[in-house]
Amino acid sequence: MLVAEILKSKGDAVFSIAPDTTVAQACAELDTRRVGALIVCDGDRVAGVFSERDVVKAVAAQGPGALDRPVSDYMSADVVFAKPGETVAILMGRMTDRRIRHLPVLRDSRLAGVISIGDVVKCQIAEATQEAESLRTYISAG
């Protein structure tokens, strides 16, 4: 399955914040949106990804004072992207190798969505279920 197909089924909603958003505000947004990461955008440019892991690192390093700091201090600025034509297998490898759980998707240099590890796992389960059902049907027909 391709990234474009996943986005078509899950939608292309992207929850983003500005680099000067405080960690406390970002935590509230993560909770409200019920997501594990937010895309940090500086205008139309993706500046980073701010995730639950970044919150933990910030508080571990700076204590409660980190909550008043901007997300730009703690976000992952080395953003790894996905492309609409890439396969789930490619994403799985990239996510595993880089130990990341969220990939912003770029289409024509513009943010087109976000793929999470949960989306990838859900896709893999659906494909395995489909394959098993096809095999059952084939065996039953024979």
N, C-alpha and C positions, 0 to 999 in steps of 0.2 A: 504494500500500500504506500502511496505517496503522501508527502506532507500536505499537498493541496487537497487531497481527499479527506484527510483528518480535519483540516480547517473547515471544509465544507460541511462535515457532519457535526463538529463541535461549535462552530462559529468562529468569527475572527475578532471577537472582543479582546481588547488589550487594555489592561488597567495600568496606567502610568502615573508617575509623580515627577515633580521637578527636582533638580539636584539640591535645592535649598530647603526642601521639605525636611522637617525634623524627624528623627528616628521615632519619636513618640507618635507623630502624625502618621508616619508610614505604618507603624504597628496597628494603629486604629484602622487604617485603610486595608491592611492585610486581613484583619478580623472582619470588617464589614463586607469585603468582597469574597471572603472565604477562599483565599488563594495563598500559595506559598511564596510568591514572588511578585514584585512590581517592576515594570520597565521604567528606568529613569531616563527621561527625555529632556534634552536641552533644545527647545524649539522642535524642529523636525528631526533632529539628530538623536540617535540612541546613545546615551552617555554611559549607561551601565544597567546592571540588574541588581535589585535590592531584595534579598530573600530572608526567610526566617533564620537561616544560618548566619547571615550578616548581623542580625539583631543579637544573636547569642554571642558572636565574636565581639561585638561592640560593648555589650554589657560586661562580658568577662574581662575585657581589657580596661575599660574606663569606669565601670560601675554605673550606678543610676544616672550619673551626669551625661552619659552617652545619649540618653533619651532626648536631650536638648540640642544635640549636635546635628548638623545636616547629614542626610543620607550619603552625600557625595564623599564624606569622610570614610565611609565603611562599605560602600557598594562594590560590587565586582565590576571594575572598569574595563577589563579585558573581555569584552563580550564575544561569545561564540554564537554564530548565527546558523539558521537552517534556511534552505531554499525550497520553494514549492515543489520542485521536481525531484527532490531527494527521497529515498526510500526509508522506511522504518528501520531497516537493518543498518543503514548508514547512521541514522540518528542514535540508535542503540550503542553503536561503537563509539561515536563521538561523546555521548553522555557518559559512558563507562570510562573511557580513556581520560576524559577531563574532569570526571567526578562532579558533574553538574546535573541539575534537575530541570532546568528551564532553558529553552532555546527560542529567542525571538526569531520570527520568520521575516525575511526581506524579500519583497517582490519589486523588481525595478527600483532598487535602492530605497524603497519605502517600507515601513513597518506594516506587515500584513496579518500578524497574529503571533501567538505564542504556543509552542508545543511543550508540554510537561512530560516528565517521565511517566506520570499516570496515564496520559494520553497514549504513549507508546506501549505501555503494558496492556492497556485496554484493547488496543489494536491487535497486539500479538495474541491475546486470548481469543478475540473474535475470529482471527484467521485460523487458529488451531481448532476452535470449535467447528468452523465451517469445513475444514479439512477432515476432521473426524466424522462429521455428518455425511460428507461426500463418500468417504470410505465405507461407512455403514450402508449407505444406499447402494453402492456398487456391489458390496458383498451380498446383500439381501437380494439383489436382482439376479445374481449369478447362480 
